[in-house]
Each structure stands twice: as structure tokens, then as C-alpha cells.
Amino acid sequence: MKYKHIREYIQDGSFDDSCGRIVIFENKIIVSLIKTSDDNSLLQSLASQYKIRKSIVKNNAVRLYFKYEGDDIIVSGVRKIDDDLLEKDLENYLRLIKKKI
């Protein structure tokens, strides 16, 4: 399976059964395959799981969408800043994502 980052490839309104969400904060990752979950619920879950204040996670986490496309997994930022942060440390983020997906 190949993992690719493509800016603006996935939009919130175009989710289907092959899409999901990812939140990453300081090498901690949470993934949701349920298209009805939103970023806020994942941020809250990650903060709760690792006992970190939600405001810290919310202000600093990278929020991503992902989509299965044949043998590929396409990753796209929710916001422009998420794409920027992902690209700054793409190898590390993709390593974390590969462990979960």
C-alpha cells in the first residue's frame, strides 16, 4: 500500500465510505473510520486518552482526512496549516499513519 499526501484532495462534504479522519499531536495519533465523527470528537478523545488539556491538543494538533483509493491511501489536511505542518515532517507523520491504517 502506498501513502500519498495531496493538498485539498478530500473535502468534508465529499466523504464516502472509503474516507476517515486522523488527528496527530506530538507523535500521538487517533484515527476514525466513521464518517460521522468530526475533528472535535477526535481531539477530545486524544486529549482524554493521553490526559492532555483539550485546549492544548485543539490548538496544536494536525487534522487530516484520508481516503482509500485502490492500493493507495491519500492523506489531505483539513486546513491549510495542517497540510503545511504535515509537509514539514512528512516522513514522521506517514510513519505514524502507517502504524494505524
KOLROZA-309278 format. One line per field, with one value per residue (C-alpha): residue in one letter; y, z negated, x negated. Coordinates in steps of 0.1 Angstrom, whole numbers, plus 2048, in hexadecimal, padded with zeros to 3 digits. Layout:
# residues N
residuo: (A|...)
c2: (Y|...)
c3: (Z|...)
c1: (X|...)
//
This chain:
# residues 101
residuo: (M|K|Y|K|H|I|R|E|Y|I|Q|D|G|S|F|D|D|S|C|G|R|I|V|I|F|E|N|K|I|I|V|S|L|I|K|T|S|D|D|N|S|L|L|Q|S|L|A|S|Q|Y|K|I|R|K|S|I|V|K|N|N|A|V|R|L|Y|F|K|Y|E|G|D|D|I|I|V|S|G|V|R|K|I|D|D|D|L|L|E|K|D|L|E|N|Y|L|R|L|I|K|K|K|I)
c2: (800|823|841|863|887|89C|8BE|8C5|8A2|89A|8B3|8AF|8AE|893|878|854|832|832|851|858|871|872|889|88A|89C|897|874|869|860|857|84B|849|835|842|85E|86D|874|897|8A7|8B3|890|883|8A0|899|874|879|892|87B|85C|86C|883|8A3|8C3|8C5|8E9|8DF|8C3|8D8|8F4|8DF|8BE|8B6|8AD|898|886|865|851|82E|82F|80C|803|827|83B|860|878|89C|8B7|8C4|8E8|8F8|8F8|8D3|8CD|8E4|8D2|8B0|8BA|8C7|8A4|88E|86F|86E|874|85A|841|848|844|824|815|81D|817)
c3: (800|809|7F4|805|7FB|812|807|809|817|7FE|7F3|7D5|7EA|802|7E8|7F2|7E3|7ED|7D9|7B5|79E|78C|76F|766|748|73D|74D|73E|758|759|778|77F|79C|793|7AA|791|778|779|771|74F|743|74E|73D|71D|71F|724|707|6F0|6FA|6F3|6D6|6E8|6E5|702|70A|70F|727|739|73F|74A|75A|77F|78D|7AC|7C3|7D3|7F0|7FD|822|82F|822|816|7F7|7FF|7E1|7E3|7C9|7BB|7BB|7CE|7AE|7AA|7CD|7C5|7A4|7B5|7D0|7B7|7A8|7C2|7BC|797|79B|7B6|79F|784|79C|7AB|788|783|7A6)
c1: (800|7F3|7FA|7FC|803|817|823|848|84F|86A|885|89C|8BC|8AE|8A9|8B3|8AD|889|880|877|866|845|839|814|805|7E0|7DD|7FE|818|83D|84F|874|883|8A6|8AF|8C8|8AD|89E|87D|889|893|871|85E|872|86B|846|844|857|843|822|82E|825|839|851|849|824|82D|847|82E|811|81D|81B|83D|83E|856|84D|85C|857|851|849|827|820|82A|82D|827|833|833|854|845|829|814|819|80A|7ED|7E5|7E8|7D0|7B6|7B3|7C4|7AE|7B6|7DB|7DE|7CC|7E6|802|7F5|7F5|81A|828)
//
